[in-house]
Every structure is written in C-alpha cells, then in structure tokens.
C-alpha cells in the first residue's frame, strides 16, 4: 500500500499534528495541496485540514476540483475544529463531523473515491475575538487525540490489508 496525506494546516498546526500521527501509522508521506500534481501512484489518499466556516479549507476543495475522476480509489477524511467542547458526546461529535465534512465528502464521492472513514477532533483556536480570552480548546489536539488518530489510521491499514487478502 502506498498512502498519501494531503494536508492544509496553518495557525496552530492542529491538523498537522493529527496528520503526522496518521502518517507514521500508515508509513505515508504528507503533501500540501499546492504541491500535489499527480496521485495515480497512491493507493490511499487522506484529505485533511482545519474546519473553516463549516467546511475544509478552500485549498483542499480546489485541489479536488483539479484532480481527475478516479475509479474506486480509497480515501479518508480528517480534520480539526475550533468549536467549543459542547460537542463532546459521541453522537454529537459524529453529527458535527458529518456536517463539517459534507462538502469534501460530496466532492470525493462525485470524483469516484471510496471513503473508508472520517476522523475529527478539537483543535486550539484563537481566531477572531477568541484571542482576547486566550482561545478555546487549549492543549488540543492532546495526547489522547493523537492516540485516537494513530488508532484510526491503523484501523484503515488493517481494513485495507484484510480487503487485499479476500
């Protein structure tokens, strides 16, 4: 398996921390959307960024528009979000993630990708007026978030190896 993680992360590099954990588990390389020109050689693509206005960063969405259609290429989606921790119960996190990933998910499906799974966790946020209060989600992603990201990636790796045996 040859995996690639396409990542756009700035501000506090929250999503980059998650991507590094996933890349280590998958033995994947990480690329910025501006440097991706050809993905044909990759078996698995992870697409990730922070969430901005309820969706992934525009550079991720624009890159996907420029990529050719695929036939059943495996993908996964990941993100960090700066919302308050009111989104804390499992079912709320799932709904929140589904909503935030909707634009990217729809583009991936339209392009012919098979989405294996989705991951999201809180990230430190000092945007706008939040910096006056020291931000929210201080210390996130934390060690538990990093561990969850690694477990998520290992689960995907396991699923792909199981599929290849069938």
C-alpha positions as CSV (number, residue, x, y, z in Angstrom):
1,X,0.0,0.0,0.0
2,X,1.3,3.4,-0.9
3,X,-0.6,6.2,1.1
4,X,-0.5,9.9,0.7
5,X,-2.0,12.5,3.1
6,X,-2.9,15.8,1.5
7,X,-2.9,18.4,4.3
8,X,-3.6,22.1,4.7
9,X,-2.7,23.3,8.2
10,X,-1.8,26.7,9.5
11,X,-2.5,28.9,12.6
12,X,-1.6,26.5,15.3
13,X,-0.8,23.4,13.1
14,X,-3.5,21.4,14.8
15,X,-4.4,19.3,11.8
16,X,-0.7,18.8,11.0
17,X,-0.2,17.1,14.4
18,X,-3.0,14.7,13.6
19,X,-1.6,14.1,10.1
20,X,1.8,13.3,11.4
21,X,0.4,10.7,13.8
22,X,-1.6,9.1,10.9
23,X,1.4,9.3,8.5
24,X,3.6,7.5,11.0
25,X,1.0,4.7,11.4
26,X,0.4,4.4,7.7
27,X,4.0,5.0,6.6
28,X,2.7,7.8,4.4
29,X,4.0,11.0,3.1
30,X,2.3,14.3,3.7
31,X,1.9,16.9,1.0
32,X,0.5,20.4,0.8
33,X,-2.3,20.8,-1.8
34,X,-0.2,23.3,-3.7
35,X,2.5,20.6,-4.3
36,X,0.2,17.8,-5.4
37,X,0.1,17.3,-9.2
38,X,-0.4,13.5,-9.6
39,X,-1.9,11.0,-7.3
40,X,-2.1,8.0,-9.7
41,X,0.7,6.1,-7.9
42,X,-1.1,6.2,-4.5
43,X,-3.5,3.5,-3.3
44,X,-4.9,5.5,-0.4
45,X,-5.4,9.3,0.0
46,X,-6.2,11.1,3.2
47,X,-7.6,14.6,2.8
48,X,-7.4,16.9,5.8
49,X,-7.4,20.5,7.1
50,X,-8.9,22.6,9.8
51,X,-12.6,23.4,9.5
52,X,-13.3,27.0,8.3
53,X,-16.9,28.2,8.1
54,X,-18.2,24.6,8.4
55,X,-16.0,23.0,5.8
56,X,-12.4,22.1,4.9
57,X,-10.0,24.8,3.8
58,X,-10.6,26.1,0.3
59,X,-7.2,24.8,-1.0
60,X,-8.3,21.2,-0.3
61,X,-11.6,21.7,-2.1
62,X,-10.0,23.4,-5.0
63,X,-7.3,20.7,-5.4
64,X,-10.0,18.1,-5.6
65,X,-11.7,20.0,-8.4
66,X,-8.5,19.9,-10.3
67,X,-7.8,16.2,-9.9
68,X,-9.1,13.7,-12.4
69,X,-12.0,11.4,-11.7
70,X,-11.0,8.1,-10.1
71,X,-12.4,4.7,-10.2
72,X,-12.7,3.3,-6.7
73,X,-9.6,4.9,-5.2
74,X,-9.6,4.6,-1.5
75,X,-9.7,7.8,0.6
76,X,-10.4,9.1,4.1
77,X,-11.2,12.5,5.5
78,X,-9.8,14.1,8.6
79,X,-10.0,17.5,10.3
80,X,-9.6,19.5,13.5
81,X,-12.2,22.0,14.6
82,X,-12.2,25.1,16.8
83,X,-15.7,24.8,18.2
84,X,-16.2,24.8,21.9
85,X,-16.2,21.4,23.7
86,X,-20.0,21.5,23.9
87,X,-19.7,19.0,21.1
88,X,-18.5,16.2,23.4
89,X,-20.7,13.2,23.3
90,X,-20.0,10.5,20.7
91,X,-23.3,11.1,18.8
92,X,-22.8,14.9,18.8
93,X,-19.2,14.6,17.5
94,X,-20.4,12.2,14.7
95,X,-23.1,14.7,13.6
96,X,-20.8,17.6,13.8
97,X,-18.1,15.8,11.8
98,X,-20.6,14.7,9.2
99,X,-21.8,18.3,8.8
100,X,-18.3,19.7,8.6
101,X,-17.0,17.1,6.2
102,X,-20.1,17.2,3.9
103,X,-18.6,19.5,1.1
104,X,-15.4,17.4,0.9
105,X,-17.3,14.1,1.1
106,X,-19.6,15.0,-1.7
107,X,-16.7,16.1,-4.0
108,X,-14.8,12.9,-3.3
109,X,-17.8,10.7,-4.0
110,X,-18.6,12.7,-7.2
111,X,-15.0,12.1,-8.3
112,X,-15.3,8.3,-7.8
113,X,-13.5,7.8,-4.5
114,X,-14.4,5.2,-1.9
115,X,-14.4,6.9,1.5
116,X,-13.2,4.4,4.1
117,X,-13.8,6.5,7.2
118,X,-13.7,10.0,8.7
119,X,-11.8,11.5,11.7
120,X,-12.1,14.8,13.6
121,X,-11.1,16.2,16.9
122,X,-10.9,19.6,18.6
123,X,-8.0,22.0,17.9
124,X,-6.7,25.0,19.7
125,X,-8.5,28.1,18.3
126,X,-7.6,31.8,18.7
127,X,-9.3,33.2,15.7
128,X,-11.3,36.4,15.9
129,X,-12.4,37.6,19.3
130,X,-11.3,34.3,20.9
131,X,-7.7,35.5,21.2
132,X,-8.9,38.1,23.7
133,X,-9.8,35.2,26.0
134,X,-6.7,33.0,25.3
135,X,-8.6,30.9,22.8
136,X,-10.6,27.7,23.2
137,X,-9.6,24.0,23.2
138,X,-6.3,24.9,24.8
139,X,-3.9,22.0,24.5
140,X,-5.8,20.3,21.8
141,X,-5.1,18.1,20.0
142,X,-3.8,16.4,23.1
143,X,-2.1,13.0,23.6
144,X,-5.5,11.2,23.6
145,X,-6.4,12.9,20.3
146,X,-3.0,11.8,18.8
147,X,-3.6,8.3,20.0
148,X,-7.1,8.2,18.5
149,X,-5.6,9.5,15.2
150,X,-3.0,6.7,15.2
151,X,-5.6,4.1,16.0
152,X,-7.9,5.4,13.3
153,X,-5.0,5.1,10.7
154,X,-4.0,1.6,11.9
155,X,-7.7,0.5,11.6
156,X,-7.7,1.8,8.0
157,X,-4.4,0.0,7.3
158,X,-5.9,-3.2,8.8
159,X,-9.1,-2.9,6.7
160,X,-7.1,-2.5,3.5
161,X,-4.8,-5.5,4.3
162,X,-7.9,-7.6,5.1
163,X,-9.5,-6.5,1.8
164,X,-6.4,-7.4,-0.2
165,X,-6.5,-10.9,1.2
166,X,-10.1,-11.5,0.0
